[in-house]
Amino acid sequence: MSENKLWNDILRARDELKLKLHLAGMDARDAFEKLDTRIEKLSQEAETKAGKLGDQITDEVRTTLGELEVELKRIREKIDAKQKS
């Protein structure tokens, strides 16, 4: 999966989760807020480094994207479980 597609998937998942959070418990909201802060920080860092890196994606960014994807899935599962109960 390309990093650009993964990044777009992460942003889309974040937006979807924002819409579902009003039905979720406080623990899901807290987890989302922490994750959202990380995504915003990464986005700002990417903009700052874009000119220097060009199309090159560092291992650190790739690792962070993977971590964000896992965390988004975990929060989505928590929200879905809460909605089913």
ChimeraX commands (.cxc) that place a marker at each C-alpha (Angstrom):
marker #1 position 0.00,0.00,0.00 radius 0.5
marker #1 position 1.43,3.37,-0.93 radius 0.5
marker #1 position 2.09,5.88,1.82 radius 0.5
marker #1 position -0.17,8.46,0.17 radius 0.5
marker #1 position -3.10,6.02,0.07 radius 0.5
marker #1 position -2.42,4.99,3.66 radius 0.5
marker #1 position -2.31,8.64,4.75 radius 0.5
marker #1 position -5.58,9.38,2.93 radius 0.5
marker #1 position -7.15,6.28,4.52 radius 0.5
marker #1 position -6.04,7.47,7.96 radius 0.5
marker #1 position -7.51,10.93,7.41 radius 0.5
marker #1 position -10.78,9.47,6.12 radius 0.5
marker #1 position -11.02,7.05,9.06 radius 0.5
marker #1 position -10.36,9.91,11.48 radius 0.5
marker #1 position -13.20,11.91,9.96 radius 0.5
marker #1 position -15.56,8.93,10.13 radius 0.5
marker #1 position -14.69,8.35,13.77 radius 0.5
marker #1 position -15.36,11.98,14.62 radius 0.5
marker #1 position -18.92,11.47,13.41 radius 0.5
marker #1 position -19.41,8.35,15.55 radius 0.5
marker #1 position -17.86,9.70,18.74 radius 0.5
marker #1 position -21.05,11.26,20.07 radius 0.5
marker #1 position -22.36,7.72,20.60 radius 0.5
marker #1 position -19.16,6.36,22.09 radius 0.5
marker #1 position -18.00,6.17,25.67 radius 0.5
marker #1 position -15.52,8.53,27.28 radius 0.5
marker #1 position -12.63,6.07,26.95 radius 0.5
marker #1 position -13.09,5.98,23.16 radius 0.5
marker #1 position -13.27,9.78,23.05 radius 0.5
marker #1 position -10.08,10.12,25.10 radius 0.5
marker #1 position -8.26,7.61,22.89 radius 0.5
marker #1 position -9.45,9.46,19.79 radius 0.5
marker #1 position -8.31,12.85,21.11 radius 0.5
marker #1 position -4.79,11.48,21.71 radius 0.5
marker #1 position -4.72,9.94,18.26 radius 0.5
marker #1 position -6.07,13.08,16.61 radius 0.5
marker #1 position -3.28,15.10,18.24 radius 0.5
marker #1 position -0.69,12.67,16.82 radius 0.5
marker #1 position -2.23,12.89,13.34 radius 0.5
marker #1 position -2.23,16.69,13.41 radius 0.5
marker #1 position 1.41,16.75,14.60 radius 0.5
marker #1 position 2.45,14.33,11.86 radius 0.5
marker #1 position 0.59,16.39,9.28 radius 0.5
marker #1 position 2.39,19.57,10.35 radius 0.5
marker #1 position 5.77,17.79,10.35 radius 0.5
marker #1 position 5.09,16.39,6.88 radius 0.5
marker #1 position 4.31,19.85,5.54 radius 0.5
marker #1 position 7.49,21.25,7.08 radius 0.5
marker #1 position 9.67,18.46,5.71 radius 0.5
marker #1 position 7.94,18.10,2.33 radius 0.5
marker #1 position 10.31,20.45,0.55 radius 0.5
marker #1 position 13.35,18.71,1.97 radius 0.5
marker #1 position 12.22,15.13,1.45 radius 0.5
marker #1 position 10.37,15.39,-1.83 radius 0.5
marker #1 position 8.87,11.98,-2.56 radius 0.5
marker #1 position 11.14,10.17,-0.13 radius 0.5
marker #1 position 9.28,8.74,2.86 radius 0.5
marker #1 position 11.45,7.88,5.84 radius 0.5
marker #1 position 11.13,4.66,7.81 radius 0.5
marker #1 position 10.04,6.72,10.79 radius 0.5
marker #1 position 7.08,8.19,8.92 radius 0.5
marker #1 position 6.14,4.79,7.51 radius 0.5
marker #1 position 6.24,3.29,11.01 radius 0.5
marker #1 position 4.14,6.13,12.42 radius 0.5
marker #1 position 1.55,5.71,9.67 radius 0.5
marker #1 position 1.29,2.03,10.50 radius 0.5
marker #1 position 0.85,2.79,14.20 radius 0.5
marker #1 position -1.85,5.35,13.44 radius 0.5
marker #1 position -3.69,2.86,11.24 radius 0.5
marker #1 position -3.66,0.24,14.03 radius 0.5
marker #1 position -4.87,2.76,16.61 radius 0.5
marker #1 position -7.68,3.97,14.35 radius 0.5
marker #1 position -8.86,0.38,13.89 radius 0.5
marker #1 position -8.78,-0.20,17.65 radius 0.5
marker #1 position -10.86,2.91,18.33 radius 0.5
marker #1 position -13.32,2.00,15.56 radius 0.5
marker #1 position -13.76,-1.46,17.08 radius 0.5
marker #1 position -14.34,0.08,20.52 radius 0.5
marker #1 position -16.99,2.44,19.11 radius 0.5
marker #1 position -18.68,-0.35,17.15 radius 0.5
marker #1 position -18.80,-2.56,20.25 radius 0.5
marker #1 position -20.31,0.27,22.29 radius 0.5
marker #1 position -22.99,0.88,19.65 radius 0.5
marker #1 position -23.95,-2.81,19.60 radius 0.5
marker #1 position -24.39,-2.98,23.37 radius 0.5
marker link #1:1,2 radius 0.2
marker link #1:2,3 radius 0.2
marker link #1:3,4 radius 0.2
marker link #1:4,5 radius 0.2
marker link #1:5,6 radius 0.2
marker link #1:6,7 radius 0.2
marker link #1:7,8 radius 0.2
marker link #1:8,9 radius 0.2
marker link #1:9,10 radius 0.2
marker link #1:10,11 radius 0.2
marker link #1:11,12 radius 0.2
marker link #1:12,13 radius 0.2
marker link #1:13,14 radius 0.2
marker link #1:14,15 radius 0.2
marker link #1:15,16 radius 0.2
marker link #1:16,17 radius 0.2
marker link #1:17,18 radius 0.2
marker link #1:18,19 radius 0.2
marker link #1:19,20 radius 0.2
marker link #1:20,21 radius 0.2
marker link #1:21,22 radius 0.2
marker link #1:22,23 radius 0.2
marker link #1:23,24 radius 0.2
marker link #1:24,25 radius 0.2
marker link #1:25,26 radius 0.2
marker link #1:26,27 radius 0.2
marker link #1:27,28 radius 0.2
marker link #1:28,29 radius 0.2
marker link #1:29,30 radius 0.2
marker link #1:30,31 radius 0.2
marker link #1:31,32 radius 0.2
marker link #1:32,33 radius 0.2
marker link #1:33,34 radius 0.2
marker link #1:34,35 radius 0.2
marker link #1:35,36 radius 0.2
marker link #1:36,37 radius 0.2
marker link #1:37,38 radius 0.2
marker link #1:38,39 radius 0.2
marker link #1:39,40 radius 0.2
marker link #1:40,41 radius 0.2
marker link #1:41,42 radius 0.2
marker link #1:42,43 radius 0.2
marker link #1:43,44 radius 0.2
marker link #1:44,45 radius 0.2
marker link #1:45,46 radius 0.2
marker link #1:46,47 radius 0.2
marker link #1:47,48 radius 0.2
marker link #1:48,49 radius 0.2
marker link #1:49,50 radius 0.2
marker link #1:50,51 radius 0.2
marker link #1:51,52 radius 0.2
marker link #1:52,53 radius 0.2
marker link #1:53,54 radius 0.2
marker link #1:54,55 radius 0.2
marker link #1:55,56 radius 0.2
marker link #1:56,57 radius 0.2
marker link #1:57,58 radius 0.2
marker link #1:58,59 radius 0.2
marker link #1:59,60 radius 0.2
marker link #1:60,61 radius 0.2
marker link #1:61,62 radius 0.2
marker link #1:62,63 radius 0.2
marker link #1:63,64 radius 0.2
marker link #1:64,65 radius 0.2
marker link #1:65,66 radius 0.2
marker link #1:66,67 radius 0.2
marker link #1:67,68 radius 0.2
marker link #1:68,69 radius 0.2
marker link #1:69,70 radius 0.2
marker link #1:70,71 radius 0.2
marker link #1:71,72 radius 0.2
marker link #1:72,73 radius 0.2
marker link #1:73,74 radius 0.2
marker link #1:74,75 radius 0.2
marker link #1:75,76 radius 0.2
marker link #1:76,77 radius 0.2
marker link #1:77,78 radius 0.2
marker link #1:78,79 radius 0.2
marker link #1:79,80 radius 0.2
marker link #1:80,81 radius 0.2
marker link #1:81,82 radius 0.2
marker link #1:82,83 radius 0.2
marker link #1:83,84 radius 0.2
marker link #1:84,85 radius 0.2
view
